[in-house]
Amino acid sequence: MLTVSLFFATLGSLFSLVNPLGAIPMYLTLSSDMSSRDRNATARKTALWFALILIVFFLGGTAILSFFGITLNALRIAGGLIIVNSGFGLLNSKFEERRMDGDMEAEAQQKDDISFTPMAMPMLSGPGSISFLIGMFAAQGEWLSRGVIIGVILVMALLIWLVLSLAPALNRLLGRTGLSALSRIMGFLVMSIGIEMLIAGIVALVRSML
């Protein structure tokens, strides 16, 4: 029962942080010259890169922190600030601008393959989701729970593949207004996740100092 609760709680948080629906307009812009077959292949490769990136950071994040001498509490505080900032951007309908500036978009439009960058990183697997998963790895000491979280990442990759594959239809169905409204809802959830992560880091830091 606890693993089921962990699965859905982590999936809900990760879906809010990644927000694949918010990536639809940029994905359609970058893939506008592609055929339907190439677009589907790009969606599949983006999902695979997304899963690989997050699993690597999830499993190796603690070692990376140790190498650079960064404490888990510092990661939680920094990650919480980044997530709150991202959520604030979503609430103000500045999702695309915050994930990719004009120079990055221009560079991406000249690339033959956009699956790894900019789609998988930084648009979908950014600092917020990475810091969240590193914190989850440290919080879940049992490998059963960690295996559940890896399962969440794989399910999230599947959802990304479905969303990007159906991007033209979803864009017609929801329109930019609908996608903006959903991004605002996601922004509220993302800010809540970031504040909770920030508080947890501060409380743990104060306790360690005392």
C-alpha positions in Angstrom: 0.0 0.0 0.0 2.8 2.4 0.9 4.5 1.7 -2.5 1.3 2.5 -4.3 1.0 5.8 -2.4 4.6 6.6 -3.1 4.1 5.8 -6.8 1.2 8.1 -7.3 2.5 10.9 -5.1 5.8 10.9 -7.0 4.1 10.6 -10.4 1.9 13.6 -9.6 4.8 15.7 -8.4 7.0 14.8 -11.3 4.2 15.4 -13.9 3.7 18.9 -12.4 7.4 19.6 -12.5 7.9 18.3 -16.1 4.6 19.6 -17.4 4.7 18.0 -20.9 1.6 19.8 -22.0 3.4 23.1 -21.6 6.0 21.9 -24.1 3.5 21.3 -26.9 3.7 24.7 -28.5 7.5 24.8 -28.6 7.6 21.2 -29.8 5.3 21.9 -32.7 7.3 25.0 -33.6 10.6 23.1 -33.7 9.1 20.1 -35.6 7.0 22.2 -38.1 9.1 21.1 -41.0 9.1 17.4 -40.1 6.9 14.7 -41.6 4.4 12.9 -39.4 6.7 9.9 -39.3 9.8 12.0 -38.3 7.8 13.8 -35.7 6.7 10.5 -34.1 10.3 9.3 -34.1 11.4 12.5 -32.4 8.7 12.1 -29.8 9.9 8.5 -29.1 13.6 9.5 -28.9 12.7 12.5 -26.6 11.0 10.1 -24.2 13.9 7.7 -24.2 16.4 10.5 -23.6 14.2 11.9 -20.8 14.1 8.6 -19.0 17.8 8.0 -19.4 18.8 11.5 -18.1 16.5 11.3 -15.0 17.5 7.7 -14.1 21.2 8.6 -14.3 20.8 11.6 -12.1 18.5 9.7 -9.7 21.0 6.9 -9.2 24.1 9.0 -9.4 23.0 12.3 -7.9 24.3 11.5 -4.4 27.7 10.7 -5.8 27.8 13.9 -7.8 26.9 15.9 -4.7 29.6 14.2 -2.7 32.2 14.9 -5.5 31.4 18.6 -5.4 31.0 18.7 -1.6 27.4 19.8 -1.8 25.2 18.7 1.1 21.7 17.3 0.6 20.2 20.2 2.6 21.8 22.7 0.3 20.5 20.9 -2.7 17.0 20.9 -1.3 17.1 24.6 -0.6 18.6 25.5 -4.0 16.2 23.1 -5.8 13.2 24.5 -3.9 14.1 28.0 -5.0 14.4 26.9 -8.6 11.1 25.0 -8.5 9.3 28.0 -6.9 10.7 30.3 -9.5 9.6 27.9 -12.3 6.1 27.7 -10.7 5.9 31.4 -10.6 6.8 31.5 -14.3 4.0 29.1 -15.0 1.5 31.1 -13.1 2.4 34.1 -15.2 2.1 32.2 -18.5 5.8 32.5 -19.2 6.5 28.8 -19.5 8.1 28.8 -23.0 10.2 31.9 -22.4 11.6 30.5 -19.1 12.6 27.2 -20.7 14.1 28.4 -23.9 15.3 31.9 -24.9 15.4 33.2 -28.5 19.0 32.1 -29.1 18.3 28.6 -28.0 15.2 28.4 -30.2 17.1 29.7 -33.2 19.8 27.2 -32.7 17.3 24.3 -32.2 15.6 25.1 -35.4 18.8 24.6 -37.3 19.3 21.1 -35.8 18.3 17.9 -37.5 17.6 16.1 -34.2 15.9 18.0 -31.4 15.2 15.0 -29.2 18.1 15.2 -26.8 18.5 19.0 -26.8 16.5 21.1 -26.4 13.5 18.8 -25.9 14.7 16.2 -23.4 17.1 18.7 -21.8 16.4 21.4 -20.7 12.7 21.6 -21.6 11.5 18.4 -19.9 14.3 17.3 -17.6 15.5 20.5 -16.0 17.1 21.4 -12.7 13.8 21.3 -10.8 13.0 17.6 -11.7 16.6 16.6 -11.3 17.0 18.1 -7.8 13.6 16.7 -6.8 14.6 13.1 -7.8 18.0 13.4 -6.1 16.2 14.4 -2.9 13.8 11.5 -3.3 16.8 9.1 -3.7 18.2 10.3 -0.3 14.8 10.2 1.4 14.0 6.6 0.3 16.6 4.4 1.8 15.1 1.1 0.6 15.8 -0.1 -2.9 12.2 -1.3 -3.3 11.0 2.4 -2.9 13.8 3.5 -5.2 12.7 0.9 -7.8 9.2 2.3 -7.6 10.5 5.8 -8.3 12.4 4.5 -11.3 9.1 3.0 -12.4 7.6 6.5 -12.1 10.3 7.9 -14.4 9.5 5.2 -17.0 5.8 5.9 -16.8 6.5 9.6 -17.1 8.6 8.9 -20.2 5.6 7.0 -21.7 3.3 9.9 -20.9 5.7 12.3 -22.6 5.8 10.1 -25.7 2.0 10.0 -25.8 1.7 13.8 -25.3 4.2 14.7 -28.0 2.8 12.1 -30.4 -0.6 13.6 -30.0 0.7 17.2 -29.9 -1.0 18.4 -33.1 -4.4 17.0 -31.9 -4.0 18.3 -28.4 -3.0 21.7 -29.7 -6.2 21.9 -31.8 -8.3 20.6 -28.9 -7.0 22.8 -26.1 -5.6 25.7 -28.1 -3.1 28.1 -26.6 -5.6 29.4 -24.1 -6.3 25.9 -22.8 -2.7 25.1 -22.6 -2.0 28.3 -20.8 -4.8 27.6 -18.3 -3.3 24.1 -17.6 0.1 25.6 -17.2 -1.2 28.0 -14.5 -2.7 25.1 -12.6 0.6 23.3 -12.9 2.3 26.4 -11.7 0.4 26.4 -8.5 1.3 22.8 -7.8 4.9 23.3 -8.8 5.2 26.3 -6.4 3.7 24.1 -3.6 6.3 21.4 -4.3 9.1 23.9 -4.3 8.0 25.5 -1.0 7.7 22.1 0.7 11.2 21.2 -0.6 12.6 24.5 0.6 11.1 24.2 4.0 12.3 20.6 4.4 15.9 21.7 3.5 15.8 24.7 5.9 14.4 22.7 8.8 16.9 19.9 8.3 19.7 22.4 8.1 18.7 24.2 11.3 18.4 20.8 13.1 21.9 19.8 12.0 23.3 23.1 13.2 21.6 22.7 16.6 
